[in-house]
Amino acid sequence: MPKLKTKSSAKKRFSLTGTGKVRMNQAGKQHGMIKRTNKQLRDQRGTSILSAPDAKIVKKFLPYG
């Protein structure tokens, strides 16, 4: 069998946890912080786990984890 290629865009944006869930960066944190509330900025710190239907799609882009 030939090797599968990893989607370059996905490997830059997502990573897998030890249990196989897909970790992503929070959206809406690149620019324009002055418009956002302090609560929104606090809630967007760090990373979050992708929902199961979306994770299923992303895992196809990352065949080797």
C-alpha positions in Angstrom: 0.0 0.0 0.0 1.2 3.5 -0.7 1.6 6.0 2.1 -1.2 8.4 2.7 -0.5 12.1 2.6 -1.3 14.4 5.5 -3.2 17.6 4.7 -0.7 20.4 5.4 -3.5 22.8 6.5 -4.8 20.3 9.0 -1.4 19.5 10.6 -0.9 23.2 11.2 -4.3 23.7 12.9 -5.1 20.5 14.7 -3.3 18.0 17.0 -4.5 14.7 18.5 -4.6 14.1 22.3 -3.4 10.8 23.9 -6.9 9.4 23.8 -7.4 10.3 20.1 -9.5 13.4 20.4 -8.8 16.4 18.2 -7.5 19.5 19.9 -7.9 22.9 18.2 -7.1 26.5 18.9 -9.9 28.8 19.9 -11.3 30.9 17.1 -11.6 34.7 17.2 -8.3 35.5 18.8 -6.1 36.7 16.0 -7.0 40.4 16.0 -9.6 43.0 17.1 -9.4 42.2 20.8 -10.6 45.8 21.6 -14.1 44.9 20.4 -14.4 41.7 22.4 -15.5 41.5 26.0 -13.1 40.5 28.7 -15.2 37.5 29.5 -15.0 36.4 25.8 -11.2 36.8 25.8 -10.9 34.7 29.1 -13.1 32.0 27.7 -11.0 31.8 24.5 -7.7 31.1 26.2 -5.9 27.9 25.5 -7.3 25.1 23.3 -10.5 23.2 23.1 -11.7 19.8 21.9 -13.4 19.5 18.5 -16.9 18.0 18.4 -17.3 14.4 17.4 -18.7 14.9 13.9 -16.1 17.5 13.0 -13.3 15.4 14.6 -14.3 12.5 12.3 -13.6 14.7 9.2 -10.3 16.0 10.6 -9.0 12.6 11.4 -9.2 11.7 7.7 -6.8 14.6 7.0 -4.4 13.3 9.7 -4.0 9.6 8.8 -1.0 9.0 11.1 -1.9 11.1 14.1 
